[in-house]
Amino acid sequence: MKRKWLAFGIILLFIGVAVAPSINTSVVKASDDTDLVEVTAKACGIKGYGNSTAKLPVYRKHFFPIYIMNNDDLKGIQGKLRGVISGSGTQDNPYIISGWDVQSRRLISRIFETYDGIHLENIDKYVIIKNNYIHDIYDRAITLENCKNVTVEDNIITGSDCGVHCFAYPDYSVCVIRNNTVFENTFGITVAYSYDIIMNNIVSKSYRGIICNSANALVVYNTVFSNDFIGIDLIGADKSLITYNTIYGNGESGIGVGVPYHYNNPASIISNNEIYSNGRNGISCWIPMNTTILNNRIYWNYWDGIHISDSNPTIINNTIFENGIYGINITGDLGLTIDHNNISKNNIGIRSYLTDSRIITNNNFTQNSLFGIKCQSSHPQIHDNNFVGNGCAVFGDGWMGLVNATWNWWGAANGPSGNGPGAGDPVSENVDYEPWLTSPNPDAG
């Protein structure tokens, strides 16, 4: 009987081996310029499982830095030696640099006098740098200097001083940086004096994520997170548009605006971004630039939703809620406008400190636990706002006289409570609250 069971067990073992899943690999062509490995896991008829296939890129080792100084370096055998695998440099048939594993080697880098992984300079032919793995570079993984018509896409970039650097001076560049995964670099993506498009990248775990330095850049649809200092840093950005990005979990601020080189440049626009859970502030503005902050959702930041210091942005149509201390924190005597925002569930909706030239109109202040607006050594113009459910609607410390807060809805037709006569949100002393609105402002927020 034991021999029968032993024989039966051996048969089952062989059956199990026969139907166990297996993995087959083969090299296929994804297009004319990129090899992929096609990996198929075969389920061999096991109930509940089917075959599954994935195509993974094959990276070829490139033992030298890819260093291209002009258009001629892209041609023929010179181009092949420098990583060009196809193309003629036209818009319809661009040069392709693709499929390379590029890692810095100190001795070879010294011979070629560059510590970059891929370096293009003075290029106006159409070039696409894509599907490369660029890592552990001493300086910049990819540098585009005085280049036009270059696209950097679908690369994995890590372990470098800077992931992608675009620089153009005294001329300008128009390059596209899109769909890259850029992580664990000192700086993720930097553009300077250029008109570049930075689109749909994942930028994380660097010191600064994206830097626009005196650049007119379009930064759109990126996910920027877990950078040690600032997610997106505008350093004197002339007229950049920062829009539809998701920015979270950065150590200091989600977006920083500071250090301008030209005070009279056109302003940047920060619009339609999701900015949350940053270590201090959602947006920090430290210098006098006419930045417009428009239609953003700013929440769960540890200190302030928006922090303004000696700056004069226009803040319109934002939703600012559940930040650790202030929805908007303003210091410094520069004129700015705060209009049509929804500011709720912060400790303090707006703190206004050391100024008398602010206009705060047509906003909704809802359920801010301590104050809707706190005025310290400050008396801004506060009109046509709705205050509902705040610990104190408006507080004035009296250092600059009465705070002008007429024509607001205080949450009750008979006016504010506290230092006022009614049943609405309370106001403190040193606040001029009448006349008031007897119904909510329907155009607020």
matplotlib code that plots the C-alpha trace (Angstrom):
import matplotlib.pyplot as plt

x = [0.0, 2.9, 4.5, 1.2, 1.0, 4.7, 4.1, 1.0, 3.0, 5.8, 3.2, 1.7, 5.1, 5.8, 2.3, 3.1, 6.3, 4.6, 2.0, 4.1, 4.3, 7.3, 8.9, 10.1, 12.1, 12.8, 14.1, 11.6, 11.6, 9.4, 10.2, 13.1, 15.3, 14.6, 15.1, 12.8, 12.9, 9.5, 8.9, 6.0, 4.9, 3.0, 0.4, 0.2, -3.5, -3.6, -7.1, -7.6, -4.4, -3.6, -0.4, 1.0, 3.5, 5.5, 8.0, 11.0, 13.7, 17.2, 19.9, 23.2, 26.3, 27.8, 31.4, 32.1, 30.2, 28.0, 29.4, 28.0, 29.4, 27.6, 25.4, 28.2, 28.9, 25.5, 26.3, 27.5, 30.2, 30.8, 27.1, 27.3, 30.3, 28.3, 25.2, 23.1, 21.3, 19.2, 17.8, 18.8, 18.0, 14.8, 11.5, 10.1, 13.2, 15.0, 18.3, 17.6, 19.9, 18.2, 18.6, 21.9, 23.0, 25.2, 27.2, 30.0, 33.6, 36.0, 39.1, 37.2, 35.3, 38.6, 39.9, 36.7, 36.8, 33.2, 31.5, 28.1, 26.4, 24.9, 26.0, 24.6, 25.8, 25.0, 22.4, 19.5, 18.8, 15.9, 17.1, 15.3, 17.0, 14.8, 14.6, 18.0, 19.1, 21.5, 22.8, 25.6, 26.9, 29.4, 27.9, 24.8, 23.1, 21.9, 23.0, 21.5, 23.5, 22.3, 20.1, 16.8, 14.5, 15.8, 13.3, 14.3, 11.7, 11.1, 14.5, 15.3, 17.7, 19.2, 22.2, 23.6, 24.4, 21.7, 19.2, 18.5, 20.1, 19.0, 21.0, 20.9, 22.7, 22.9, 20.5, 17.5, 16.6, 13.3, 13.5, 11.0, 11.6, 8.8, 7.8, 11.0, 11.5, 14.1, 14.9, 17.7, 19.7, 20.9, 18.8, 16.1, 15.5, 17.0, 16.3, 18.0, 17.4, 15.2, 11.7, 11.6, 8.6, 8.8, 5.9, 4.6, 7.8, 8.1, 10.6, 11.4, 13.9, 16.3, 17.3, 15.3, 12.9, 12.5, 14.3, 13.4, 16.2, 15.4, 13.5, 10.2, 9.3, 6.0, 6.0, 2.8, 1.4, 4.5, 4.4, 6.9, 7.3, 9.6, 12.3, 14.4, 13.9, 11.6, 9.5, 9.4, 11.7, 11.3, 14.5, 13.8, 11.6, 10.7, 7.3, 7.0, 3.7, 3.4, 0.2, -1.6, 1.2, 0.8, 3.3, 3.5, 5.7, 8.6, 10.7, 10.3, 7.8, 5.9, 6.7, 9.2, 9.4, 12.6, 15.9, 14.9, 17.6, 15.3, 12.6, 10.7, 10.2, 6.7, 5.3, 5.0, 1.6, 1.0, -2.3, -4.4, -1.9, -2.6, -0.2, -0.4, 1.5, 4.7, 7.0, 6.4, 4.5, 2.5, 3.8, 6.5, 7.1, 10.1, 10.8, 8.9, 7.7, 4.2, 3.4, -0.3, -1.4, -4.7, -7.1, -4.9, -5.9, -3.5, -4.0, -2.4, 0.8, 2.6, 2.8, 1.2, -0.8, 0.8, 3.6, 4.3, 7.4, 8.1, 6.3, 3.3, 1.5, -2.1, -4.0, -7.2, -9.7, -7.8, -9.1, -7.0, -7.9, -6.7, -3.1, -1.3, -1.2, -2.1, -4.1, -2.2, 0.6, 1.7, 4.6, 6.1, 4.6, 4.0, 0.6, -1.1, -4.6, -6.4, -9.7, -12.4, -10.7, -12.2, -10.2, -11.4, -10.5, -7.0, -6.1, -6.0, -7.3, -5.1, -2.5, -1.6, 1.5, 3.3, 1.4, -1.5, -1.7, -3.5, -6.9, -8.9, -12.2, -14.8, -13.5, -15.2, -13.8, -15.3, -14.5, -11.0, -10.6, -8.9, -9.3, -10.6, -8.2, -5.7, -4.3, -1.0, 0.5, -1.7, -5.0, -5.8, -9.0, -11.4, -14.7, -17.4, -16.2, -18.4, -17.4, -19.1, -18.2, -14.8, -13.5, -13.1, -13.9, -11.5, -9.0, -7.1, -4.4, -4.9, -1.3, -2.3, -5.7, -9.0, -9.1, -11.5, -13.8, -17.0, -19.6, -18.9, -21.3, -20.7, -22.9, -26.1, -28.3, -27.9, -24.1, -21.1, -21.0, -18.1, -17.4, -20.4, -24.1, -25.3, -25.3, -22.7, -19.0, -17.3, -15.0, -12.5, -12.0, -10.2, -12.3, -14.7, -17.4, -20.4, -22.2, -22.3, -24.0, -27.4, -27.0, -24.1, -22.2, -23.1, -20.0, -17.5, -15.1]
y = [0.0, 2.4, 1.7, 2.7, 6.0, 6.6, 6.0, 8.2, 11.0, 10.8, 11.0, 14.1, 15.6, 15.2, 16.6, 19.6, 20.2, 19.9, 22.5, 24.9, 28.5, 29.2, 32.4, 32.9, 35.9, 37.1, 40.4, 42.3, 45.7, 48.4, 50.8, 51.5, 52.8, 50.9, 47.2, 45.7, 42.4, 40.7, 38.7, 36.2, 34.3, 31.2, 29.9, 26.4, 26.0, 26.5, 27.5, 31.2, 32.3, 33.4, 34.2, 37.7, 39.6, 42.7, 44.5, 46.0, 48.2, 47.0, 49.5, 49.2, 50.3, 53.5, 53.6, 57.3, 60.5, 61.5, 64.9, 66.7, 70.2, 71.2, 70.0, 68.2, 65.9, 64.4, 63.2, 59.9, 58.0, 60.9, 60.7, 56.9, 57.2, 59.7, 57.6, 58.7, 55.6, 57.0, 60.2, 63.1, 66.1, 67.2, 67.7, 64.6, 62.5, 63.8, 62.4, 59.7, 59.1, 56.2, 53.0, 53.8, 53.0, 56.0, 56.1, 58.5, 57.2, 59.7, 58.9, 58.9, 62.1, 63.8, 62.8, 64.2, 67.3, 66.8, 65.2, 65.2, 62.0, 63.5, 67.0, 68.8, 72.3, 74.8, 72.5, 73.6, 70.4, 68.3, 65.7, 63.4, 61.9, 59.1, 55.8, 56.1, 55.1, 57.9, 57.4, 58.2, 61.1, 63.4, 66.6, 66.8, 63.8, 65.8, 69.3, 71.3, 74.5, 77.0, 74.3, 74.5, 71.7, 69.1, 66.8, 64.9, 62.2, 58.9, 58.7, 57.4, 59.9, 59.4, 59.8, 63.0, 66.5, 67.7, 65.6, 67.8, 71.3, 73.7, 76.9, 79.5, 82.8, 85.3, 83.6, 81.5, 77.8, 76.1, 72.5, 70.0, 67.9, 65.4, 62.1, 61.5, 59.9, 62.1, 61.1, 61.3, 64.0, 67.2, 69.2, 67.5, 69.8, 73.3, 75.8, 79.2, 82.0, 79.8, 79.1, 75.4, 73.2, 70.9, 68.5, 65.4, 64.4, 62.7, 64.6, 63.4, 62.9, 65.7, 68.8, 71.1, 69.5, 71.9, 75.3, 78.1, 80.6, 83.8, 81.5, 81.9, 78.2, 76.3, 73.8, 71.7, 68.3, 67.3, 65.3, 66.9, 65.3, 64.4, 66.9, 68.0, 71.7, 73.1, 71.3, 74.0, 77.0, 80.2, 82.2, 85.4, 83.6, 86.2, 84.9, 81.3, 79.5, 76.8, 75.0, 71.7, 70.2, 68.0, 69.1, 67.5, 66.3, 68.6, 69.6, 73.4, 74.6, 73.2, 76.3, 79.0, 82.4, 84.4, 86.1, 88.1, 89.4, 91.9, 93.6, 94.9, 91.6, 90.3, 88.2, 84.5, 82.7, 79.9, 78.3, 75.2, 73.2, 70.8, 71.8, 69.9, 68.3, 70.2, 70.6, 74.3, 76.2, 75.4, 78.5, 80.9, 84.3, 86.1, 89.0, 91.8, 90.0, 90.5, 86.8, 85.8, 82.9, 81.6, 78.7, 76.5, 74.0, 74.5, 72.3, 70.2, 72.2, 72.2, 75.9, 78.2, 77.7, 80.8, 82.7, 86.2, 88.2, 91.6, 90.4, 91.6, 88.8, 88.8, 85.9, 85.1, 82.2, 79.7, 77.1, 77.2, 74.9, 72.9, 74.3, 74.1, 77.7, 80.3, 80.0, 83.1, 84.7, 88.2, 90.4, 93.5, 96.8, 96.0, 96.3, 93.1, 91.9, 88.9, 88.4, 85.7, 82.9, 80.3, 80.1, 77.6, 75.4, 76.9, 78.1, 81.7, 82.4, 85.5, 87.1, 90.7, 92.1, 95.4, 96.9, 99.2, 98.6, 95.3, 94.8, 91.8, 91.5, 89.0, 86.0, 83.4, 82.8, 79.7, 77.8, 79.2, 78.2, 81.3, 84.2, 84.8, 87.8, 88.8, 92.3, 93.1, 96.6, 96.6, 98.0, 96.5, 97.2, 94.4, 94.5, 92.4, 89.2, 86.5, 85.4, 82.3, 80.0, 81.6, 81.9, 85.7, 87.1, 90.1, 91.0, 94.4, 95.2, 99.0, 99.8, 101.5, 102.6, 101.1, 98.3, 99.2, 96.2, 97.7, 96.1, 92.5, 89.7, 88.6, 85.5, 87.3, 90.1, 92.0, 92.2, 90.8, 89.7, 90.3, 94.0, 94.3, 94.4, 91.3, 87.5, 86.9, 86.0, 88.1, 91.1, 92.6, 96.2, 98.5, 97.2, 99.4, 96.9, 99.1, 99.4, 95.7, 93.4, 92.1, 88.9, 86.9, 88.2, 85.7, 86.7, 85.9, 83.0]
z = [0.0, 0.9, -2.5, -4.3, -2.4, -3.2, -6.9, -6.8, -5.1, -7.8, -10.5, -8.9, -8.6, -12.3, -13.2, -11.0, -12.8, -16.1, -15.3, -13.3, -14.6, -16.8, -18.1, -21.7, -22.9, -26.4, -27.9, -30.0, -31.7, -30.1, -33.0, -35.3, -32.5, -29.3, -28.3, -25.8, -23.9, -24.2, -21.0, -21.0, -17.9, -19.0, -16.6, -18.4, -17.9, -14.1, -13.2, -12.4, -14.1, -17.6, -19.6, -19.0, -21.1, -20.4, -22.5, -20.7, -22.2, -22.8, -21.9, -23.7, -21.8, -23.1, -21.7, -22.6, -21.9, -24.7, -25.6, -28.6, -29.2, -32.5, -35.2, -37.1, -34.1, -34.7, -38.2, -39.6, -37.7, -35.3, -34.3, -33.9, -31.6, -29.6, -29.1, -32.1, -33.3, -36.1, -37.7, -39.9, -37.6, -39.3, -37.5, -39.3, -38.7, -35.6, -34.4, -31.7, -28.7, -27.0, -25.0, -23.3, -19.8, -19.0, -15.8, -15.0, -14.9, -13.4, -15.5, -18.8, -17.8, -17.2, -20.6, -22.2, -19.9, -18.9, -15.9, -17.5, -18.7, -21.9, -23.0, -26.0, -26.9, -29.7, -31.3, -33.4, -35.2, -34.0, -31.4, -29.1, -26.0, -24.8, -22.9, -21.4, -17.9, -16.7, -13.2, -10.7, -12.7, -11.0, -12.4, -14.6, -16.1, -19.1, -20.1, -22.9, -23.4, -26.1, -27.7, -29.6, -30.8, -28.3, -26.5, -23.4, -22.7, -21.0, -19.3, -15.8, -14.2, -10.7, -8.5, -10.1, -9.0, -11.4, -13.4, -16.4, -16.9, -19.7, -20.1, -22.8, -22.7, -24.4, -26.8, -25.7, -25.8, -26.6, -25.4, -24.1, -21.0, -20.5, -19.1, -17.2, -13.8, -12.0, -8.4, -5.8, -7.5, -5.7, -8.2, -10.3, -13.3, -13.8, -16.6, -16.9, -19.4, -21.5, -22.8, -22.0, -21.5, -18.4, -18.7, -17.0, -15.2, -11.8, -9.7, -6.2, -3.4, -4.5, -2.6, -5.0, -7.5, -10.4, -10.6, -13.0, -12.9, -14.9, -17.2, -19.1, -18.6, -18.8, -15.9, -16.3, -15.2, -13.2, -9.9, -7.5, -4.1, -1.2, -2.2, 0.9, 0.4, -2.3, -4.9, -7.6, -7.1, -9.1, -8.8, -10.6, -13.1, -15.7, -16.9, -16.0, -15.9, -13.2, -13.7, -13.1, -11.1, -8.0, -5.3, -1.9, 0.9, 0.2, 3.2, 3.2, 0.6, -2.3, -4.4, -3.6, -5.2, -4.5, -5.4, -8.6, -10.9, -12.7, -10.7, -13.7, -15.5, -16.3, -13.5, -13.2, -12.8, -10.3, -11.2, -10.9, -8.8, -6.0, -3.2, 0.1, 3.0, 2.7, 5.7, 6.2, 3.6, 0.4, -1.4, -0.1, -1.7, -0.3, -2.7, -4.5, -7.7, -9.2, -9.1, -9.6, -7.4, -9.0, -8.7, -6.6, -3.8, -0.9, 2.2, 5.0, 5.0, 8.3, 8.8, 6.2, 3.0, 1.5, 3.2, 2.0, 3.1, 1.5, -1.6, -3.6, -5.3, -6.4, -4.7, -6.4, -6.5, -4.4, -2.0, 1.2, 4.0, 7.0, 7.1, 10.4, 11.4, 8.8, 5.5, 4.3, 6.4, 5.3, 6.6, 5.0, 3.7, 0.1, -1.6, -2.6, -3.4, -1.9, -3.7, -4.2, -2.2, 0.0, 3.3, 5.9, 8.8, 9.4, 12.9, 11.4, 7.9, 7.2, 9.4, 8.3, 9.9, 9.4, 6.5, 5.7, 1.9, 1.5, -0.1, 1.2, -0.6, -1.8, 0.2, 2.2, 5.7, 7.3, 10.5, 11.1, 14.7, 16.1, 13.7, 10.2, 9.9, 12.5, 12.0, 13.9, 13.4, 10.3, 9.0, 5.6, 3.6, 4.4, 2.4, 0.9, 2.6, 4.2, 7.8, 9.1, 12.1, 12.9, 16.4, 15.8, 12.4, 12.6, 15.2, 15.4, 17.9, 17.6, 16.8, 13.5, 14.5, 13.5, 11.0, 8.1, 7.9, 6.6, 4.3, 5.3, 6.1, 9.6, 9.6, 11.0, 9.6, 12.9, 12.6, 14.4, 18.0, 20.4, 20.2, 17.8, 18.6, 16.8, 16.7, 13.9, 14.2, 16.8, 16.1, 18.5, 19.6, 17.1, 14.2, 12.2, 11.3, 10.3, 8.0, 7.3, 4.7, 5.9, 3.7, 2.3, -0.6, -3.4, -5.4, -2.7, -3.0]

ax = plt.figure().add_subplot(projection="3d")
ax.plot(x, y, z, "-o")
ax.set_aspect("equal")
plt.show()
